[in-house]
Amino acid sequence: MDYEFLAKRYGLAADDRLAIKERATRDLIAFASSSGSGGGKKGAGTGKPGRK
């Protein structure tokens, strides 16, 4: 993770890694909830790596 980039994006100090992780997690959750139905889509990252 590029903490300096994310710190600038969120207006936080680069050494405040916990706050950066919290903001990034919130953004990812918001993105996942807004990107359609989610469940059951192939390639959604829910399977085991290397399996088809």
LOVEXPA-543858 format. One record per atom (N, C-alpha, C): x, y, z; residue number from 1; atom name. Coordinates in Angstrom, 3 decimals. Each point is the difference from the previous one (the first is absolute). Last residue first. Layout:
LOVEXPA-543858
node u->X; v->Y; w->Z; resi->NUM; name->CA
...
***
This chain:
LOVEXPA-543858
node u->-10.913; v->-23.064; w->-11.260; resi->52; name->N
node u->-0.997; v->0.527; w->-0.947; resi->52; name->CA
node u->-1.293; v->-0.738; w->0.147; resi->52; name->C
node u->4.904; v->1.247; w->2.987; resi->51; name->N
node u->-1.090; v->-0.912; w->-0.338; resi->51; name->CA
node u->-0.956; v->0.675; w->-0.957; resi->51; name->C
node u->3.867; v->2.141; w->2.044; resi->50; name->N
node u->0.447; v->-1.062; w->-0.887; resi->50; name->CA
node u->-1.076; v->-0.991; w->-0.384; resi->50; name->C
node u->-0.782; v->2.687; w->4.457; resi->49; name->N
node u->0.943; v->0.368; w->-1.060; resi->49; name->CA
node u->0.411; v->-1.209; w->-0.826; resi->49; name->C
node u->-4.845; v->0.239; w->2.342; resi->48; name->N
node u->1.384; v->-0.295; w->0.389; resi->48; name->CA
node u->0.930; v->0.358; w->-1.142; resi->48; name->C
node u->-4.643; v->2.727; w->0.487; resi->47; name->N
node u->0.455; v->-1.378; w->-0.108; resi->47; name->CA
node u->1.416; v->-0.190; w->0.481; resi->47; name->C
node u->-2.430; v->4.223; w->-0.347; resi->46; name->N
node u->-0.513; v->-0.793; w->1.112; resi->46; name->CA
node u->0.484; v->-1.444; w->-0.032; resi->46; name->C
node u->0.567; v->4.026; w->-3.079; resi->45; name->N
node u->1.008; v->-0.194; w->1.015; resi->45; name->CA
node u->-0.460; v->-0.827; w->1.179; resi->45; name->C
node u->-2.293; v->1.197; w->-4.247; resi->44; name->N
node u->-0.157; v->0.992; w->1.054; resi->44; name->CA
node u->1.001; v->-0.186; w->1.141; resi->44; name->C
node u->-1.000; v->-2.569; w->-4.257; resi->43; name->N
node u->1.135; v->0.899; w->0.015; resi->43; name->CA
node u->-0.074; v->1.065; w->1.084; resi->43; name->C
node u->-4.578; v->-1.966; w->-1.389; resi->42; name->N
node u->1.260; v->-0.675; w->-0.270; resi->42; name->CA
node u->1.123; v->1.028; w->-0.029; resi->42; name->C
node u->-4.526; v->0.535; w->2.907; resi->41; name->N
node u->0.631; v->0.397; w->-1.258; resi->41; name->CA
node u->1.318; v->-0.733; w->-0.169; resi->41; name->C
node u->-3.085; v->-0.236; w->3.901; resi->40; name->N
node u->-0.057; v->-0.981; w->-1.058; resi->40; name->CA
node u->0.635; v->0.389; w->-1.314; resi->40; name->C
node u->-1.391; v->3.882; w->3.412; resi->39; name->N
node u->0.022; v->-1.431; w->0.260; resi->39; name->CA
node u->-0.073; v->-0.854; w->-1.239; resi->39; name->C
node u->-0.143; v->4.940; w->-0.501; resi->38; name->N
node u->1.136; v->-0.553; w->0.730; resi->38; name->CA
node u->0.011; v->-1.501; w->0.096; resi->38; name->C
node u->-2.917; v->3.849; w->-1.975; resi->37; name->N
node u->-0.515; v->-0.972; w->0.967; resi->37; name->CA
node u->1.105; v->-0.674; w->0.794; resi->37; name->C
node u->1.231; v->4.785; w->-2.023; resi->36; name->N
node u->-0.919; v->-1.044; w->-0.434; resi->36; name->CA
node u->-0.377; v->-0.949; w->1.111; resi->36; name->C
node u->3.142; v->3.620; w->0.810; resi->35; name->N
node u->0.335; v->-0.553; w->-1.317; resi->35; name->CA
node u->-0.879; v->-1.190; w->-0.372; resi->35; name->C
node u->0.193; v->2.690; w->4.224; resi->34; name->N
node u->-0.632; v->0.760; w->-1.089; resi->34; name->CA
node u->0.234; v->-0.621; w->-1.363; resi->34; name->C
node u->1.845; v->-1.781; w->4.103; resi->33; name->N
node u->-1.446; v->0.031; w->0.155; resi->33; name->CA
node u->-0.686; v->0.714; w->-1.156; resi->33; name->C
node u->4.758; v->-0.196; w->0.158; resi->32; name->N
node u->-0.547; v->-1.353; w->-0.178; resi->32; name->CA
node u->-1.517; v->0.007; w->0.113; resi->32; name->C
node u->2.303; v->4.048; w->0.855; resi->31; name->N
node u->0.123; v->-0.371; w->-1.406; resi->31; name->CA
node u->-0.643; v->-1.359; w->-0.255; resi->31; name->C
node u->0.275; v->1.485; w->4.426; resi->30; name->N
node u->-0.965; v->0.812; w->-0.744; resi->30; name->CA
node u->0.027; v->-0.358; w->-1.484; resi->30; name->C
node u->3.200; v->-2.011; w->2.735; resi->29; name->N
node u->-1.326; v->-0.520; w->0.328; resi->29; name->CA
node u->-1.067; v->0.759; w->-0.774; resi->29; name->C
node u->4.415; v->1.545; w->-0.384; resi->28; name->N
node u->-0.158; v->-1.295; w->-0.664; resi->28; name->CA
node u->-1.379; v->-0.604; w->0.261; resi->28; name->C
node u->1.171; v->4.015; w->2.227; resi->27; name->N
node u->-0.152; v->0.224; w->-1.442; resi->27; name->CA
node u->-0.229; v->-1.303; w->-0.748; resi->27; name->C
node u->0.955; v->-0.235; w->4.607; resi->26; name->N
node u->-1.330; v->0.574; w->-0.230; resi->26; name->CA
node u->-0.256; v->0.229; w->-1.482; resi->26; name->C
node u->4.297; v->-1.411; w->1.222; resi->25; name->N
node u->-0.976; v->-1.081; w->0.186; resi->25; name->CA
node u->-1.414; v->0.505; w->-0.232; resi->25; name->C
node u->3.466; v->3.131; w->-0.017; resi->24; name->N
node u->0.068; v->-0.834; w->-1.201; resi->24; name->CA
node u->-1.009; v->-1.141; w->0.092; resi->24; name->C
node u->0.470; v->2.755; w->3.775; resi->23; name->N
node u->-0.623; v->0.739; w->-1.107; resi->23; name->CA
node u->-0.017; v->-0.824; w->-1.275; resi->23; name->C
node u->2.213; v->-1.843; w->3.743; resi->22; name->N
node u->-1.436; v->0.116; w->0.264; resi->22; name->CA
node u->-0.712; v->0.706; w->-1.143; resi->22; name->C
node u->4.710; v->-0.289; w->-0.109; resi->21; name->N
node u->-0.618; v->-1.307; w->-0.255; resi->21; name->CA
node u->-1.513; v->0.058; w->0.210; resi->21; name->C
node u->2.467; v->3.835; w->1.086; resi->20; name->N
node u->0.030; v->-0.206; w->-1.451; resi->20; name->CA
node u->-0.681; v->-1.318; w->-0.345; resi->20; name->C
node u->0.619; v->0.999; w->4.528; resi->19; name->N
node u->-1.049; v->0.850; w->-0.574; resi->19; name->CA
node u->-0.068; v->-0.179; w->-1.515; resi->19; name->C
node u->3.464; v->-2.265; w->2.226; resi->18; name->N
node u->-1.296; v->-0.540; w->0.404; resi->18; name->CA
node u->-1.140; v->0.815; w->-0.607; resi->18; name->C
node u->4.525; v->1.449; w->-0.596; resi->17; name->N
node u->-0.381; v->-1.141; w->-0.826; resi->17; name->CA
node u->-1.356; v->-0.585; w->0.365; resi->17; name->C
node u->2.869; v->4.447; w->0.539; resi->16; name->N
node u->-1.224; v->-0.435; w->0.679; resi->16; name->CA
node u->-0.615; v->-1.161; w->-0.785; resi->16; name->C
node u->3.891; v->2.505; w->-1.426; resi->15; name->N
node u->0.352; v->-0.959; w->1.042; resi->15; name->CA
node u->-1.220; v->-0.471; w->0.809; resi->15; name->C
node u->-0.286; v->3.297; w->-3.532; resi->14; name->N
node u->0.468; v->-1.256; w->-0.587; resi->14; name->CA
node u->0.349; v->-1.037; w->1.058; resi->14; name->C
node u->-3.803; v->3.841; w->0.666; resi->13; name->N
node u->1.459; v->-0.110; w->0.098; resi->13; name->CA
node u->0.424; v->-1.379; w->-0.507; resi->13; name->C
node u->-4.499; v->2.183; w->-2.030; resi->12; name->N
node u->0.509; v->-0.520; w->1.268; resi->12; name->CA
node u->1.522; v->0.013; w->-0.005; resi->12; name->C
node u->-3.596; v->0.859; w->-3.538; resi->11; name->N
node u->0.339; v->1.140; w->0.826; resi->11; name->CA
node u->0.490; v->-0.400; w->1.388; resi->11; name->C
node u->-1.259; v->-2.792; w->-3.963; resi->10; name->N
node u->-0.943; v->0.143; w->1.100; resi->10; name->CA
node u->0.294; v->1.182; w->0.907; resi->10; name->C
node u->2.760; v->-0.951; w->-3.830; resi->9; name->N
node u->-1.372; v->-0.143; w->-0.490; resi->9; name->CA
node u->-1.016; v->0.274; w->1.104; resi->9; name->C
node u->4.629; v->-0.144; w->1.062; resi->8; name->N
node u->-0.361; v->1.226; w->-0.737; resi->8; name->CA
node u->-1.447; v->-0.051; w->-0.453; resi->8; name->C
node u->1.653; v->-3.842; w->2.032; resi->7; name->N
node u->-0.057; v->1.078; w->0.988; resi->7; name->CA
node u->-0.381; v->1.313; w->-0.673; resi->7; name->C
node u->0.806; v->-3.763; w->-2.722; resi->6; name->N
node u->-1.299; v->-0.058; w->0.676; resi->6; name->CA
node u->-0.148; v->1.099; w->1.047; resi->6; name->C
node u->4.147; v->-0.372; w->-2.243; resi->5; name->N
node u->-1.055; v->0.320; w->-0.961; resi->5; name->CA
node u->-1.360; v->0.045; w->0.693; resi->5; name->C
node u->3.643; v->-1.443; w->2.566; resi->4; name->N
node u->0.129; v->1.429; w->-0.314; resi->4; name->CA
node u->-1.096; v->0.444; w->-0.959; resi->4; name->C
node u->0.374; v->-4.617; w->1.183; resi->3; name->N
node u->-0.585; v->0.830; w->1.053; resi->3; name->CA
node u->0.105; v->1.487; w->-0.296; resi->3; name->C
node u->-0.180; v->-4.573; w->-2.882; resi->2; name->N
node u->0.769; v->1.239; w->-0.070; resi->2; name->CA
node u->-0.627; v->1.006; w->0.973; resi->2; name->C
node u->0.175; v->-5.610; w->-0.098; resi->1; name->N
node u->-0.852; v->1.175; w->0.000; resi->1; name->CA
node u->0.896; v->1.236; w->0.000; resi->1; name->C
***
